[in-house]
Amino acid sequence: MSTPDRARGVLAEAVSYAPEEIPADAAIGSFEPWDSLAHARLMIALETTLNRALTADEITSVLSLRDIELLLDAS
């Protein structure tokens, strides 16, 4: 599975949407389902996917679908 597909899947899980419903420009603040609770679920899903705890810097730097992709690529 490609990194963009993985990122979309993790975000979709956090916001309870189907992956194909996640817009390419999804970002916290502009994609309504991505609220603070969804962000917490996203961080848990990323930790599970990466099989490690996220650092505080990583948690605060994930603000868009592209940021999720970059985090998955870096790990």
N, C-alpha and C positions, 0 to 999 in steps of 0.2 A: 504494500500500500504506500502511495506517495505521501510525502510530508504534508502537502496541502490537504489531502484527503484525511489524514490522521488528525490534523489540527481541526478541521471542520467537524469531524466525528466527536472529538473531545468536547468542543464547544457545544455541539448539538446535544450531547448528553447533559451538559450542565444547564442548558436552558430548556430542556425537554422539547426540542424540535427535531424534525428529520434533518439529516445532514444537507439534503438538497434545498432546504428552506433557509439555510444560513447564507446571507449575502457575502460576497467577496470583500466588501468594505466594512464588515461587522466590527464594531468597536464599542467599548463601554461608553455610555453616554449618548450614542447615536443609534444603537440597536436596542430597542426598548426592552426585550426580554433579558438583556444582560444587565441586571441590577446587582446590588451588593450581595444578595443571597446567591444568585447565580455565579457571581465571581468566587465566592467561597466554595461552591460546588465545583467550579472549574479548577481551582487550585488543588482540591482533593483528587479530582480526576487526573490532573497532570502528574501529581505525585504518584498515583497508582500506575499510570502509564510509564513514567520514567523510573519507577521502583526506587525512589529516593525522596527525601524531603527537599522542598524548594527553599532557597535562601530568601531572606527578606527582600533583597534587591530584585530577585526574580519575580517574587509575588507582586511587587509594586510596578514592575516594568511591563507586565502583561496587560496591555490596554486595547489590543486589537487582534483580529484573526492572524494578521501577519506576525505579530509578536509571539503568538502561540507557535506558529511555524518556525520562527527563529529559535525559540527555546527547544523545540523538538529536534531541530537540526543540530543544535549545539551539544545535545546530550547523547 
